[in-house]
């Protein structure tokens, strides 16, 4: 009996050893698991790339966001333009007037007008539109203001024989900060003088602020000059550079 058992056992052929990779490949469960892992990995990788792209776009959008409020002078309350206020640049007497004008605009339904005004003889007036605290803290930051501007013909006056139709009208942009200890800091605040004619023109000014600057404000100004006409400002944009 013992001999027969031994013979019976010896007659069963030994199982061949699997070659590397053959064992897993021969198992359907393993194949299904690998395929499932690949199907999961691809969407996850794509989702990660999409989230990264959205984050980059978000940062870019923040960088170019317009910081100016009521940029087209369209919003008003009880006849007063919101977020902007007129300021005098020559004396306390009103040489020019600031008001919202729904008849002339670059886009939208209104623009900010500064009238020609009058100082003396052939010298016309000056005034500005001020928007305060564009940002609460400008220390170490650089901002750029841009605006579309156009001018009208000088209003008739007794000086017409002298000044005739003196063009263009001169304007300036101011981008200034507040130093908590020293007050208004006008370093680099004033743009060059821009000469504006009857066609809409986009003008810009950039200012980099020092380490002690708090709030940043902007002024759109008509300068005192010989001749010149009314001036309109529209589509104001202030962005961080």
C-alpha positions as CSV (number, residue, x, y, z in Angstrom):
1,X,0.0,0.0,0.0
2,X,2.8,2.3,0.8
3,X,4.3,1.6,-2.5
4,X,1.1,2.4,-4.4
5,X,0.7,5.7,-2.6
6,X,4.2,6.7,-3.5
7,X,3.7,5.7,-7.1
8,X,0.4,7.6,-7.2
9,X,2.0,10.7,-5.8
10,X,4.9,10.5,-8.2
11,X,2.6,10.2,-11.2
12,X,1.1,13.7,-10.6
13,X,3.2,16.2,-12.8
14,X,4.7,19.1,-10.9
15,X,3.1,22.6,-11.5
16,X,5.5,24.7,-13.7
17,X,6.8,27.9,-12.1
18,X,5.3,31.1,-13.5
19,X,7.5,33.5,-15.3
20,X,7.8,37.1,-14.0
21,X,4.6,39.0,-14.7
22,X,2.7,35.9,-15.8
23,X,1.1,35.2,-12.4
24,X,-0.7,38.6,-12.2
25,X,-1.5,38.6,-15.8
26,X,-3.3,35.3,-15.5
27,X,-5.6,36.7,-12.8
28,X,-8.7,38.6,-14.0
29,X,-9.1,40.4,-10.7
30,X,-5.7,41.9,-10.9
31,X,-6.3,43.1,-14.5
32,X,-9.5,44.7,-13.5
33,X,-7.9,46.4,-10.5
34,X,-5.1,47.8,-12.7
35,X,-7.5,49.2,-15.3
36,X,-9.6,50.7,-12.5
37,X,-6.6,52.5,-11.0
38,X,-5.7,53.9,-14.4
39,X,-9.3,55.1,-15.0
40,X,-9.2,56.9,-11.6
41,X,-5.7,58.4,-12.1
42,X,-6.4,60.1,-15.4
43,X,-9.4,62.2,-14.3
44,X,-7.7,63.1,-11.1
45,X,-4.6,64.4,-13.0
46,X,-6.9,66.4,-15.3
47,X,-8.8,67.8,-12.4
48,X,-5.6,68.9,-10.7
49,X,-4.4,70.6,-13.9
50,X,-7.7,72.4,-14.2
51,X,-7.6,73.6,-10.6
52,X,-4.1,75.0,-11.1
53,X,-5.2,76.8,-14.3
54,X,-8.1,78.3,-12.4
55,X,-5.8,79.5,-9.6
56,X,-3.5,81.2,-12.1
57,X,-6.5,82.9,-13.9
58,X,-7.8,84.0,-10.5
59,X,-4.5,85.7,-9.6
60,X,-4.4,87.4,-13.0
61,X,-7.9,88.6,-12.6
62,X,-7.1,90.1,-9.2
63,X,-4.1,91.8,-10.6
64,X,-6.0,93.6,-13.3
65,X,-9.2,94.3,-11.3
66,X,-10.4,97.9,-11.7
67,X,-10.1,99.6,-8.3
68,X,-11.9,102.8,-9.3
69,X,-15.5,103.1,-8.1
70,X,-18.2,104.4,-10.3
71,X,-15.7,104.6,-13.2
72,X,-18.1,106.1,-15.7
73,X,-19.8,108.6,-13.5
74,X,-23.1,106.9,-14.1
75,X,-24.2,106.4,-10.5
76,X,-25.6,109.3,-8.6
77,X,-27.8,109.9,-5.6
78,X,-30.1,112.9,-5.3
79,X,-28.2,114.7,-8.1
80,X,-24.7,114.1,-6.6
81,X,-22.2,111.8,-8.3
82,X,-21.3,108.9,-6.1
83,X,-17.7,108.2,-5.1
84,X,-16.4,111.4,-6.7
85,X,-16.3,114.9,-5.5
86,X,-15.2,118.2,-7.1
87,X,-12.1,120.0,-5.8
88,X,-10.6,123.4,-6.4
89,X,-7.0,123.5,-7.7
90,X,-6.5,127.3,-8.0
91,X,-8.2,129.2,-5.2
92,X,-11.3,128.6,-3.1
93,X,-13.4,130.5,-5.7
94,X,-15.1,128.3,-8.2
95,X,-13.3,128.9,-11.5
96,X,-14.7,125.7,-13.1
97,X,-17.6,123.4,-12.3
98,X,-17.7,119.7,-12.1
99,X,-20.9,117.8,-12.9
100,X,-22.2,114.6,-14.4
101,X,-23.1,114.9,-18.1
102,X,-25.5,112.4,-19.6
103,X,-25.2,114.0,-23.1
104,X,-21.5,113.3,-23.8
105,X,-19.8,110.0,-22.9
106,X,-17.2,107.6,-24.2
107,X,-19.2,104.5,-23.2
108,X,-22.2,103.9,-21.0
109,X,-24.6,106.7,-20.3
110,X,-22.6,109.6,-18.7
111,X,-19.2,111.2,-18.2
112,X,-17.6,113.5,-15.6
113,X,-17.5,117.1,-17.0
114,X,-15.3,120.0,-15.9
115,X,-16.4,123.3,-17.4
116,X,-14.1,125.8,-19.1
117,X,-14.6,128.3,-16.3
118,X,-12.7,131.6,-16.0
119,X,-9.9,133.0,-13.8
120,X,-9.1,136.4,-15.4
121,X,-8.6,137.9,-18.8
122,X,-8.1,135.0,-21.3
123,X,-7.1,132.5,-18.6
124,X,-9.7,129.8,-18.2
125,X,-10.5,127.9,-15.0
126,X,-9.3,124.8,-13.2
127,X,-10.9,122.1,-11.1
128,X,-10.7,118.3,-10.6
129,X,-12.6,115.2,-9.8
130,X,-11.3,113.5,-6.7
131,X,-11.8,109.9,-5.6
132,X,-10.3,109.1,-2.2
133,X,-9.0,105.8,-0.8
134,X,-8.9,103.8,-4.0
135,X,-7.0,101.3,-1.7
136,X,-6.5,101.6,2.1
137,X,-2.8,100.8,2.0
138,X,-0.4,101.5,-0.9
139,X,2.9,101.0,0.8
140,X,5.4,99.3,-1.6
141,X,2.9,99.0,-4.4
142,X,2.6,100.5,-7.9
143,X,-0.7,101.7,-9.4
144,X,-1.7,103.0,-12.8
145,X,-4.6,105.3,-13.6
146,X,-6.1,105.5,-17.1
147,X,-9.0,107.5,-18.4
148,X,-10.6,108.5,-21.7
149,X,-10.8,112.3,-22.1
150,X,-12.0,114.7,-24.7
151,X,-12.4,118.5,-24.9
152,X,-14.9,121.0,-26.3
153,X,-14.5,124.3,-28.0
154,X,-14.0,127.4,-25.8
155,X,-17.2,129.1,-24.9
156,X,-17.7,132.5,-26.5
157,X,-16.3,135.5,-24.5
158,X,-15.1,139.0,-25.0
159,X,-11.6,137.7,-25.3
160,X,-12.4,135.7,-28.5
161,X,-10.4,138.1,-30.7
162,X,-7.3,137.3,-28.7
163,X,-7.6,133.6,-27.8
164,X,-9.8,132.6,-30.7
165,X,-10.1,128.7,-30.6
166,X,-7.0,127.9,-28.6
167,X,-6.6,124.1,-28.7
168,X,-5.9,121.7,-27.2
169,X,-7.2,121.8,-23.6
170,X,-4.7,120.8,-21.0
171,X,-5.3,118.2,-18.3
172,X,-3.4,116.2,-15.7
173,X,-3.8,113.1,-13.7
174,X,-2.8,112.8,-10.1
175,X,-2.2,109.5,-8.2
176,X,-1.1,110.3,-4.7
177,X,-0.8,108.6,-1.3
178,X,-1.3,109.5,2.4
179,X,1.6,109.3,4.8
180,X,0.2,108.8,8.3
181,X,2.9,111.0,9.8
182,X,3.5,113.6,7.0
183,X,0.1,113.9,5.3
184,X,-0.4,113.8,1.5
185,X,2.7,112.6,-0.4
186,X,2.8,114.0,-3.9
187,X,6.1,112.4,-4.9
188,X,5.5,111.2,-8.5
189,X,1.8,112.0,-8.1
190,X,1.4,114.3,-11.1
191,X,1.4,113.0,-14.6
192,X,2.8,115.0,-17.5
193,X,0.5,117.6,-19.1
194,X,-1.8,116.0,-21.6
195,X,-3.2,118.1,-24.5
196,X,-6.7,117.0,-25.3
197,X,-8.7,117.7,-28.5
198,X,-12.3,117.1,-29.6
199,X,-11.7,113.3,-30.1
200,X,-11.7,110.8,-27.3
201,X,-8.2,110.0,-26.2
202,X,-6.9,107.5,-23.6
203,X,-4.3,108.8,-21.1
204,X,-2.4,107.1,-18.3
205,X,-0.2,107.7,-15.4
206,X,1.7,105.3,-13.1
207,X,3.1,105.9,-9.6
208,X,5.2,103.6,-7.3
209,X,4.6,104.3,-3.6
210,X,7.1,104.2,-0.8
211,X,7.0,102.0,2.4
212,X,5.1,104.5,4.5
213,X,2.1,105.2,2.3
214,X,-1.4,104.4,3.5
215,X,-4.5,105.3,1.4
216,X,-4.1,106.0,-2.3
217,X,-6.3,108.6,-4.1
218,X,-6.8,109.9,-7.7
219,X,-7.6,113.3,-9.2
220,X,-8.6,114.0,-12.8
221,X,-7.8,117.7,-13.4
222,X,-8.4,120.4,-15.9
223,X,-5.5,122.9,-15.7
224,X,-5.7,126.7,-15.7
225,X,-4.6,127.9,-19.2
226,X,-5.1,130.4,-21.9
227,X,-8.2,129.3,-23.8
228,X,-9.2,125.7,-23.9
229,X,-12.7,124.3,-23.5
230,X,-14.8,122.0,-21.4
231,X,-13.3,118.6,-20.7
232,X,-15.0,115.2,-20.2
233,X,-13.6,112.2,-18.4
234,X,-15.0,108.7,-18.8
235,X,-14.1,105.0,-18.2
236,X,-11.6,105.6,-15.4
237,X,-9.5,102.5,-14.5
238,X,-7.0,102.1,-11.6
239,X,-5.1,98.9,-11.5
240,X,-2.1,97.5,-9.6
241,X,0.9,96.9,-11.7
